[in-house]
Amino acid sequence: MSDKKTLTVKLVKSVAGTREDHRATVRGLGLRRLNSQRTLEDTPAVRGMINKVSYLVKVL
């Protein structure tokens, strides 16, 4: 059993037409296509990535 905090992130807006570094950030979060979800460890680095592309993703 893991006692680490996690976040579930879902890609809710297409990366088409967005900045290249934002697309790279979405891929870095492990999100591939629209509506894909990933459960990630709650770290400052992950939170920063989510904050950078907050207009594309939703935290569940």
MMTF fields as JSON, N, C-alpha, C and O atoms, coordinates in Angstrom:
{
  "mmtfVersion": "1.0.0",
  "mmtfProducer": "UNKNOWN",
  "numBonds": 239,
  "numAtoms": 240,
  "numGroups": 60,
  "numChains": 1,
  "numModels": 1,
  "chainsPerModel": [1],
  "groupsPerChain": [60],
  "chainIdList": ["A"],
  "bondAtomList": [4, 2, 8, 6, 12, 10, 16, 14, 20, 18, 24, 22, 28, 26, 32, 30, 36, 34, 40, 38, 44, 42, 48, 46, 52, 50, 56, 54, 60, 58, 64, 62, 68, 66, 72, 70, 76, 74, 80, 78, 84, 82, 88, 86, 92, 90, 96, 94, 100, 98, 104, 102, 108, 106, 112, 110, 116, 114, 120, 118, 124, 122, 128, 126, 132, 130, 136, 134, 140, 138, 144, 142, 148, 146, 152, 150, 156, 154, 160, 158, 164, 162, 168, 166, 172, 170, 176, 174, 180, 178, 184, 182, 188, 186, 192, 190, 196, 194, 200, 198, 204, 202, 208, 206, 212, 210, 216, 214, 220, 218, 224, 222, 228, 226, 232, 230, 236, 234],
  "bondOrderList": [1, 1, 1, 1, 1, 1, 1, 1, 1, 1, 1, 1, 1, 1, 1, 1, 1, 1, 1, 1, 1, 1, 1, 1, 1, 1, 1, 1, 1, 1, 1, 1, 1, 1, 1, 1, 1, 1, 1, 1, 1, 1, 1, 1, 1, 1, 1, 1, 1, 1, 1, 1, 1, 1, 1, 1, 1, 1, 1],
  "groupList": [{"groupName": "MET", "atomNameList": ["N", "CA", "C", "O"], "elementList": ["N", "C", "C", "O"], "formalChargeList": [0, 0, 0, 0], "bondAtomList": [1, 0, 2, 1, 3, 2], "bondOrderList": [1, 1, 2], "singleLetterCode": "M", "chemCompType": "L-PEPTIDE LINKING"}, {"groupName": "SER", "atomNameList": ["N", "CA", "C", "O"], "elementList": ["N", "C", "C", "O"], "formalChargeList": [0, 0, 0, 0], "bondAtomList": [1, 0, 2, 1, 3, 2], "bondOrderList": [1, 1, 2], "singleLetterCode": "S", "chemCompType": "L-PEPTIDE LINKING"}, {"groupName": "ASP", "atomNameList": ["N", "CA", "C", "O"], "elementList": ["N", "C", "C", "O"], "formalChargeList": [0, 0, 0, 0], "bondAtomList": [1, 0, 2, 1, 3, 2], "bondOrderList": [1, 1, 2], "singleLetterCode": "D", "chemCompType": "L-PEPTIDE LINKING"}, {"groupName": "LYS", "atomNameList": ["N", "CA", "C", "O"], "elementList": ["N", "C", "C", "O"], "formalChargeList": [0, 0, 0, 0], "bondAtomList": [1, 0, 2, 1, 3, 2], "bondOrderList": [1, 1, 2], "singleLetterCode": "K", "chemCompType": "L-PEPTIDE LINKING"}, {"groupName": "THR", "atomNameList": ["N", "CA", "C", "O"], "elementList": ["N", "C", "C", "O"], "formalChargeList": [0, 0, 0, 0], "bondAtomList": [1, 0, 2, 1, 3, 2], "bondOrderList": [1, 1, 2], "singleLetterCode": "T", "chemCompType": "L-PEPTIDE LINKING"}, {"groupName": "LEU", "atomNameList": ["N", "CA", "C", "O"], "elementList": ["N", "C", "C", "O"], "formalChargeList": [0, 0, 0, 0], "bondAtomList": [1, 0, 2, 1, 3, 2], "bondOrderList": [1, 1, 2], "singleLetterCode": "L", "chemCompType": "L-PEPTIDE LINKING"}, {"groupName": "VAL", "atomNameList": ["N", "CA", "C", "O"], "elementList": ["N", "C", "C", "O"], "formalChargeList": [0, 0, 0, 0], "bondAtomList": [1, 0, 2, 1, 3, 2], "bondOrderList": [1, 1, 2], "singleLetterCode": "V", "chemCompType": "L-PEPTIDE LINKING"}, {"groupName": "ALA", "atomNameList": ["N", "CA", "C", "O"], "elementList": ["N", "C", "C", "O"], "formalChargeList": [0, 0, 0, 0], "bondAtomList": [1, 0, 2, 1, 3, 2], "bondOrderList": [1, 1, 2], "singleLetterCode": "A", "chemCompType": "L-PEPTIDE LINKING"}, {"groupName": "GLY", "atomNameList": ["N", "CA", "C", "O"], "elementList": ["N", "C", "C", "O"], "formalChargeList": [0, 0, 0, 0], "bondAtomList": [1, 0, 2, 1, 3, 2], "bondOrderList": [1, 1, 2], "singleLetterCode": "G", "chemCompType": "PEPTIDE LINKING"}, {"groupName": "ARG", "atomNameList": ["N", "CA", "C", "O"], "elementList": ["N", "C", "C", "O"], "formalChargeList": [0, 0, 0, 0], "bondAtomList": [1, 0, 2, 1, 3, 2], "bondOrderList": [1, 1, 2], "singleLetterCode": "R", "chemCompType": "L-PEPTIDE LINKING"}, {"groupName": "GLU", "atomNameList": ["N", "CA", "C", "O"], "elementList": ["N", "C", "C", "O"], "formalChargeList": [0, 0, 0, 0], "bondAtomList": [1, 0, 2, 1, 3, 2], "bondOrderList": [1, 1, 2], "singleLetterCode": "E", "chemCompType": "L-PEPTIDE LINKING"}, {"groupName": "HIS", "atomNameList": ["N", "CA", "C", "O"], "elementList": ["N", "C", "C", "O"], "formalChargeList": [0, 0, 0, 0], "bondAtomList": [1, 0, 2, 1, 3, 2], "bondOrderList": [1, 1, 2], "singleLetterCode": "H", "chemCompType": "L-PEPTIDE LINKING"}, {"groupName": "ASN", "atomNameList": ["N", "CA", "C", "O"], "elementList": ["N", "C", "C", "O"], "formalChargeList": [0, 0, 0, 0], "bondAtomList": [1, 0, 2, 1, 3, 2], "bondOrderList": [1, 1, 2], "singleLetterCode": "N", "chemCompType": "L-PEPTIDE LINKING"}, {"groupName": "GLN", "atomNameList": ["N", "CA", "C", "O"], "elementList": ["N", "C", "C", "O"], "formalChargeList": [0, 0, 0, 0], "bondAtomList": [1, 0, 2, 1, 3, 2], "bondOrderList": [1, 1, 2], "singleLetterCode": "Q", "chemCompType": "L-PEPTIDE LINKING"}, {"groupName": "PRO", "atomNameList": ["N", "CA", "C", "O"], "elementList": ["N", "C", "C", "O"], "formalChargeList": [0, 0, 0, 0], "bondAtomList": [1, 0, 2, 1, 3, 2], "bondOrderList": [1, 1, 2], "singleLetterCode": "P", "chemCompType": "L-PEPTIDE LINKING"}, {"groupName": "ILE", "atomNameList": ["N", "CA", "C", "O"], "elementList": ["N", "C", "C", "O"], "formalChargeList": [0, 0, 0, 0], "bondAtomList": [1, 0, 2, 1, 3, 2], "bondOrderList": [1, 1, 2], "singleLetterCode": "I", "chemCompType": "L-PEPTIDE LINKING"}, {"groupName": "TYR", "atomNameList": ["N", "CA", "C", "O"], "elementList": ["N", "C", "C", "O"], "formalChargeList": [0, 0, 0, 0], "bondAtomList": [1, 0, 2, 1, 3, 2], "bondOrderList": [1, 1, 2], "singleLetterCode": "Y", "chemCompType": "L-PEPTIDE LINKING"}],
  "groupTypeList": [0, 1, 2, 3, 3, 4, 5, 4, 6, 3, 5, 6, 3, 1, 6, 7, 8, 4, 9, 10, 2, 11, 9, 7, 4, 6, 9, 8, 5, 8, 5, 9, 9, 5, 12, 1, 13, 9, 4, 5, 10, 2, 4, 14, 7, 6, 9, 8, 0, 15, 12, 3, 6, 1, 16, 5, 6, 3, 6, 5],
  "groupIdList": [1, 2, 3, 4, 5, 6, 7, 8, 9, 10, 11, 12, 13, 14, 15, 16, 17, 18, 19, 20, 21, 22, 23, 24, 25, 26, 27, 28, 29, 30, 31, 32, 33, 34, 35, 36, 37, 38, 39, 40, 41, 42, 43, 44, 45, 46, 47, 48, 49, 50, 51, 52, 53, 54, 55, 56, 57, 58, 59, 60],
  "secStructList": [7, 7, 7, 7, 7, 3, 3, 3, 3, 3, 3, 7, 1, 7, 7, 6, 6, 1, 7, 2, 2, 2, 2, 2, 2, 2, 2, 2, 6, 6, 7, 7, 1, 6, 6, 7, 3, 3, 3, 3, 3, 7, 7, 2, 2, 2, 2, 2, 2, 2, 2, 2, 6, 6, 6, 6, 3, 3, 3, 7],
  "xCoordList": [0.842, 0.0, 0.876, 1.827, 0.542, 1.318, 0.577, -0.631, 1.307, 0.678, 1.044, 0.929, 1.486, 1.81, 0.54, -0.386, 0.505, -0.649, -0.578, 0.506, -1.736, -1.776, -2.8, -3.708, -2.63, -3.559, -3.949, -3.1, -5.21, -5.635, -5.837, -6.599, -5.147, -5.172, -5.789, -5.466, -6.677, -7.358, -7.169, -7.332, -6.824, -6.678, -8.064, -8.689, -8.548, -9.916, -9.972, -11.055, -8.829, -8.793, -7.636, -6.585, -7.836, -6.838, -5.574, -5.637, -4.423, -3.16, -2.883, -1.886, -3.743, -3.563, -3.579, -4.49, -2.582, -2.513, -1.913, -1.855, -1.459, -0.848, 0.663, 1.214, 1.322, 2.783, 3.479, 2.997, 4.606, 5.354, 5.761, 5.715, 6.159, 6.559, 5.365, 5.524, 4.173, 2.974, 2.622, 2.2, 2.796, 2.566, 3.537, 3.16, 4.787, 5.794, 5.445, 5.68, 4.895, 4.49, 3.355, 3.357, 2.386, 1.268, 1.8, 1.364, 2.73, 3.333, 4.128, 4.14, 4.787, 5.548, 4.662, 5.1, 3.418, 2.448, 1.918, 1.211, 2.255, 1.82, 0.473, -0.149, 0.006, -1.287, -1.074, -0.268, -1.802, -1.606, -2.713, -2.475, -3.921, -5.014, -6.095, -6.056, -7.042, -8.132, -8.822, -9.042, -9.155, -9.826, -8.95, -9.451, -7.658, -6.786, -6.529, -6.499, -6.344, -6.152, -4.89, -4.484, -4.274, -3.116, -3.23, -3.676, -2.829, -2.732, -1.261, -0.434, -0.942, 0.448, 0.678, -0.248, 1.929, 2.318, 2.206, 2.556, 1.73, 1.549, 2.87, 3.176, 3.65, 4.935, 4.91, 4.088, 5.793, 5.856, 6.115, 5.584, 6.92, 7.21, 5.949, 5.676, 5.185, 3.955, 2.944, 2.258, 2.846, 1.914, 2.283, 1.406, 3.577, 4.034, 3.672, 3.268, 3.815, 3.449, 1.953, 1.529, 1.157, -0.299, -0.672, -1.547, -0.016, -0.297, 0.017, -0.704, 1.095, 1.52, 0.482, 0.25, -0.137, -1.114, -2.522, -3.316, -2.813, -4.095, -5.301, -6.402, -5.103, -6.196, -6.495, -7.481, -5.655, -5.848, -6.286, -6.868, -6.005, -6.245, -7.23, -7.516, -7.739, -8.621, -8.1, -7.767, -8.028, -7.596, -8.841, -9.723, -8.911, -10.1, -9.908, -10.807],
  "yCoordList": [-1.196, 0.0, 1.243, 1.35, 2.179, 3.406, 4.536, 4.699, 5.314, 6.433, 7.758, 8.817, 7.7, 8.916, 9.519, 8.8, 10.843, 11.526, 11.46, 11.513, 11.344, 11.293, 12.274, 12.715, 12.603, 13.45, 12.72, 12.087, 12.795, 12.244, 13.421, 14.342, 13.38, 14.471, 13.961, 12.864, 14.755, 14.377, 15.476, 16.655, 15.102, 16.057, 16.34, 15.455, 17.575, 17.898, 18.84, 19.105, 19.346, 20.243, 19.805, 19.396, 19.892, 19.438, 20.293, 21.493, 19.659, 20.382, 20.989, 21.69, 20.732, 21.298, 22.821, 23.408, 23.453, 24.909, 25.526, 26.75, 24.697, 25.24, 25.334, 24.818, 25.99, 26.144, 24.802, 23.9, 24.683, 23.424, 22.997, 21.809, 23.951, 23.579, 23.122, 22.315, 23.629, 23.177, 21.756, 20.94, 21.46, 20.101, 19.13, 18.02, 19.56, 18.715, 18.482, 17.395, 19.481, 19.351, 18.346, 17.523, 18.413, 17.452, 16.039, 15.124, 15.848, 14.524, 14.104, 12.929, 15.064, 14.777, 14.311, 13.557, 14.764, 14.308, 12.919, 12.308, 12.42, 11.087, 11.068, 10.012, 12.234, 12.319, 12.29, 13.049, 11.409, 11.252, 11.883, 12.834, 11.358, 11.892, 12.493, 12.36, 13.145, 13.793, 12.797, 11.643, 13.243, 12.459, 11.371, 10.551, 11.346, 10.372, 10.846, 12.046, 9.89, 10.192, 9.524, 8.472, 10.148, 9.567, 9.888, 10.971, 8.95, 9.187, 9.404, 8.52, 10.591, 10.983, 11.304, 11.657, 11.174, 11.516, 13.031, 13.794, 13.46, 14.884, 15.493, 15.519, 15.983, 16.624, 18.059, 18.392, 18.899, 20.278, 20.329, 21.205, 19.41, 19.385, 19.089, 19.752, 18.097, 17.734, 18.867, 19.178, 19.483, 20.608, 21.768, 22.432, 22.011, 23.065, 22.782, 23.684, 21.53, 21.138, 21.302, 21.799, 20.884, 21.027, 22.504, 22.884, 23.331, 24.763, 25.394, 26.276, 24.932, 25.481, 25.22, 26.079, 24.055, 23.703, 23.566, 22.737, 24.383, 24.278, 24.514, 24.053, 25.226, 25.494, 24.28, 24.285, 23.249, 22.041, 20.835, 19.891, 20.867, 19.69, 19.986, 21.137, 18.893, 18.98, 18.007, 16.867, 18.449, 17.589, 16.996, 17.725, 15.675, 14.994, 14.611, 14.032],
  "zCoordList": [0.0, 0.0, 0.0, 0.774, -0.877, -0.982, -0.271, -0.442, 0.528, 1.218, 0.554, 1.172, -0.702, -1.435, -2.014, -2.389, -2.082, -2.641, -4.159, -4.74, -4.8, -6.254, -6.799, -6.094, -8.071, -8.803, -10.078, -10.706, -10.472, -11.753, -12.691, -12.398, -13.822, -14.796, -16.084, -16.541, -16.672, -17.911, -18.942, -18.627, -20.178, -21.28, -21.85, -22.435, -21.679, -22.089, -23.293, -23.814, -23.738, -24.889, -25.779, -25.287, -27.085, -28.041, -27.978, -27.709, -28.229, -28.251, -29.626, -29.799, -30.593, -31.938, -31.861, -31.278, -32.444, -32.469, -31.235, -31.122, -30.294, -29.081, -29.259, -30.231, -28.323, -28.381, -28.25, -27.564, -28.911, -28.916, -27.502, -27.181, -26.655, -25.294, -24.461, -23.545, -24.769, -24.066, -24.502, -23.683, -25.796, -26.289, -25.621, -25.245, -25.478, -24.828, -23.357, -22.83, -22.704, -21.302, -21.164, -20.249, -22.075, -22.055, -22.233, -21.535, -23.153, -23.365, -22.129, -21.76, -21.498, -20.288, -19.142, -18.274, -19.145, -18.146, -18.492, -17.691, -19.679, -20.086, -20.761, -20.878, -21.215, -21.88, -23.389, -23.925, -24.067, -25.504, -26.327, -27.071, -26.195, -26.996, -26.102, -24.878, -26.727, -26.012, -25.082, -25.451, -23.893, -22.851, -22.229, -21.46, -22.544, -21.88, -20.453, -20.181, -19.548, -18.129, -17.617, -18.111, -16.621, -15.947, -14.463, -14.084, -13.643, -12.21, -11.906, -12.126, -11.396, -11.172, -9.706, -8.975, -9.29, -7.927, -7.741, -8.642, -6.599, -6.306, -5.85, -4.658, -6.816, -6.516, -7.038, -7.892, -6.539, -7.051, -8.556, -9.239, -9.084, -10.524, -11.329, -12.329, -10.894, -11.595, -11.489, -12.463, -10.322, -10.159, -11.075, -11.627, -11.234, -12.131, -13.571, -14.305, -13.979, -15.34, -15.567, -16.61, -14.591, -14.692, -14.77, -15.548, -13.972, -13.963, -15.323, -15.79, -15.945, -17.233, -18.325, -19.176, -18.307, -19.349, -18.754, -19.198, -17.756, -17.047, -17.952, -17.649, -19.057, -19.987, -20.881, -21.618, -20.819, -21.623, -20.801, -21.336, -19.496, -18.662, -17.537, -17.209, -16.96, -15.804, -14.756, -15.077, -13.513, -12.42, -11.784, -11.329, -11.753, -11.214, -9.763, -9.154]
}
